[in-house]
């Protein structure tokens, strides 16, 4: 009897370690980050404004020209949409991994891959943010030295919607930073 | 084992010195870009300080230069390396966003934007454009080196007992 108890004791302390418990803090942060990046992507991707300008008047009929402001006109905004889209896809995949994760064994390179991917999406999102911020600042204030006129006084709602997408992206970057730090901290070997 | 550890320490120090040099030269090349030209009847002057994106690039790279200089003096066994890993991450993000912003504005300067009726300016001030391009290339090299250093710092923090990799 005593030897069987000793054997049972041995089995419970060696072999496969406990599967990691689900960490609800990180999962909720990832859900928030996914919502922020997805909303930034959608708001910027659907950003479009038509405006009719009266160019000349022949007799009594005015000739109007319709000018459209779209996000595709500027490579910086295209990069912003792509970067935030990739970040939101990454957040979605990570939420799936976190919820379904404890069913699979983590061995080898897999635990390291998660913080590395987190860092890469953080870097991508912050790059897209930097480019879009300064491009919209150029649109709002113009640049007198290069003789570039500002466009925000004519296309107000386009500029406002772009600003809202930028704010969502800033919030997403802060959340992604916190998530990255937490997932790096999870890698620390428990003493 | 002793010589391998020493070689790795020297390698790490060399990488930090290269990063410091890269950010310093990005600052210098961007800050000295300056050209006067005459377009039609206007006197056009191109300076880095006319654009907030280039100003941000210079400021971000100078901050990282000062940080890179100070961290050359941190002894390799000190406990401050955890803090250094965090600041490494923040400064890498800063560098990435600054170079992305400068690239966006430089692209508008080179190609213009027909939809907003913004004409490219590189035809009138080619020397300024080339110098800005050089500064951006050096800035990109600095970003890559800082990303490698960030991975190294995180590895060093997580496994303090294993030999530091280069």
Contacts between the chains, C-beta under 8 A, distances in Angstrom:
chain1	res1	chain2	res2	distance
A	69	B	115	7.4
A	70	B	115	7.9
A	73	B	113	6.6
A	73	B	115	4.1
A	73	B	116	7.1
A	74	B	108	7.9
A	74	B	113	6.6
A	75	B	104	7.2
A	75	B	107	5.9
A	76	B	104	3.9
A	76	B	107	7.6
A	79	B	100	7.7
A	79	B	104	7.6
A	115	B	154	7.8
A	119	B	89	7.7
A	119	B	150	7.7
A	122	B	93	7.0
A	123	B	92	7.3
A	123	B	93	6.6
A	123	B	96	5.3
A	123	B	147	7.6
A	126	B	93	4.9
A	126	B	96	5.7
A	126	B	97	4.7
A	126	B	100	7.9
A	127	B	96	5.0
A	127	B	97	6.0
A	127	B	99	7.8
A	127	B	100	3.9
A	128	B	100	7.1
A	129	B	97	6.3
A	130	B	96	7.3
A	130	B	97	3.2
A	130	B	98	6.4
A	130	B	99	7.9
A	130	B	100	4.4
A	130	B	101	4.0
A	130	B	104	7.8
A	131	B	100	4.5
A	131	B	101	5.5
A	131	B	103	6.9
A	131	B	104	3.8
A	132	B	104	7.7
A	133	B	101	6.7
A	134	B	52	6.5
A	134	B	53	4.0
A	134	B	56	7.1
A	134	B	101	4.2
A	134	B	104	6.0
A	134	B	105	5.8
A	135	B	104	5.2
A	135	B	105	7.2
A	135	B	108	7.5
A	137	B	52	6.1
A	137	B	53	7.9
A	138	B	53	7.8
A	138	B	105	6.7
A	138	B	108	7.1
A	139	B	116	7.3
A	143	B	50	6.8
A	143	B	51	6.6
A	145	B	44	7.5
A	145	B	45	7.1
A	145	B	46	7.2
A	145	B	47	7.9
A	145	B	50	4.2
A	146	B	46	8.0
A	146	B	50	7.3
A	146	B	109	6.9
A	146	B	118	7.6
A	146	B	121	5.0
A	147	B	119	7.1
A	148	B	108	7.8
A	148	B	116	7.4
A	148	B	118	4.4
A	148	B	119	7.9
A	149	B	116	7.5
A	149	B	117	6.7
A	149	B	118	7.7
A	151	B	116	5.3
A	177	B	89	7.9
A	177	B	93	7.6
A	180	B	89	7.5
A	181	B	86	7.5
A	181	B	89	7.8
A	184	B	154	6.0
A	184	B	158	7.5
A	187	B	158	5.6
A	188	B	158	5.8
A	189	B	158	7.5
A	189	B	159	7.6
